Amino acid sequence: MIFPFLDLNLINTVTNTPIRQRPRPFIPLYIAGPNGRLIKFDALVDSGADEVLLPDSFLAALGFTPGSGVIRGTTGIGGRGQTVYQSVRLELRAAANDRVIWNSMIGFTPLPLQICLFGIAGGLEFFHTSLNIIDRHVVLFPHAMMPLVPPSSTPHVSFPIP
């Protein structure tokens, strides 16, 4: 599966204006929780992130009950917090007939995370990964030990979260 980099604006934090664009390895990650909705997130491929991580503000949109899940203290660039771990269904789509679906436990953090991180546990651990900076794309190839889910058992409702 080959995903082109996305060009993101680098922002001057003093003037809050764009300085220039920089290519980043974002992938379209679809996540389904207990309500069955399949929500698309642009996730940054981050080999420095320990796990797949989202802001906890998305728990309700995915249908999780407040207070449910496994709670663990975590530390990241944004500080320390109580991250909630939930079991979800993840899907990557490179094209209509090129997709991979698996179940995983991912973290939802109260820390000031502005993007979804596609880290090691629950994500990159299942793929052979290659970043091609020159040609500006990331290659994710599922390895044989990936716990795949048949496409017929996935939700079909999809909407983006701004």
Order of alpha helices (4+ residues) and beta strands (2+ residues): beta-beta-beta-beta-beta-beta-beta-beta-beta-beta-beta-beta-beta
